[in-house]
Amino acid sequence: MEFRRIPGLPPYVFTIIDTLKVEARRAGRDVVDLGFGNPDLPSPQVAVDKLAEAAHNSRNHRYSASRGIPKLRQAVADHYLRRFGVTLDPETEVISTIGAKEGFSHLMWVLLQPGDAALVPTPSYPIHIWGPYFAGADARQVPIGDGTDGAGYVDRVMEAWDLGWPKPRVVVLSFPHNPTTTTIELHDLQRLVDWARERDVVLVHDLAYADMCFDGWTPPSLLQCVGATEVAVELYSMTKSYSMAGWRVAFLVGRKDVVGALAKLKSYLDYGTFQPIQIAATVTLNEALDYPAELSSVYESRRNALVDGLSRIGWDILRPRGTMFAWARIPEPYREMGSIEFAELLVRECDVAVSPGVGFGPGGDGHVRFALIENEQRIAQAVRGLRRGLTRLG
């Protein structure tokens, strides 16, 4: 049988490194896995306790609401008011999604169709590039910058929109950015909102790392901009902020008609996340107020251990201000290698697994991504392995 959409997908390059890692571990080698961004820290205890309690109530075993239960949507609105000073109507401006990937993918379905175009960053989290393609639209890739250049991305988006035809209907952005850790300031987001208000453009901001920030810096919400709810929606996830990756709880908030369109589509596709999970997420948002900052402190220490350790062995990289990643240009003595070949070398010679940059789009080749998913002792072990195996480093 000839399948639709699937044949156009490239090989998922992360599986190449994962296969090497598994083979090395089967051979008895202790590989430090800094590849897949899978949080290792536990979810809040209040979430676990409430989930267990709610799961014992048989009324919660029935179908739930695809939009999210009312108390959960109210908790999200309350969180946005506390965290960003943004007022949201939980009835019309908040919807629960089964993780940010599901929310983003289906959002592209309601915003785009064949013949349409979206502007997306490159390199980028893969679904940001492929979500528009799944909707049959063209994803025009705009360089994200060097890790600090969020303002430059705004400029390049405006230029790409002016030069492109047909005019893109959607602009995708995500700050702090995965994989490059690029950040942006509120005044540059405001420039983008002001620009979008003059055009028929919807801004889609994936704020996955809203609370994972370092050195006293705080990521802005796009919805803090004046007029943002006229043109923008934002995805907020509990995956990283609350270390609840497997729970699959996220939200789309912002422009009413866009939120409503996604709600209509989802009413045909799902009945929402398992209700005990929604109940536990509600309690977590309302009661675990300090948890995101506690997690952020842990990741900041891990970032320091990695960046400082790499510097000592002669591999200087950008010190990220946010996310749970570090984006590293391949060291000059190894730069003739592509990112897959270099990542393979790190597994074979250093017992360290990372993500090859090309897996995030062609703009990522020449880099690798470290995920801060091991404790400081394991990160130190990884640095020792890199020193041992990367013999060309000064």
Disulfide bonds with the S-S distance in Angstrom:
none
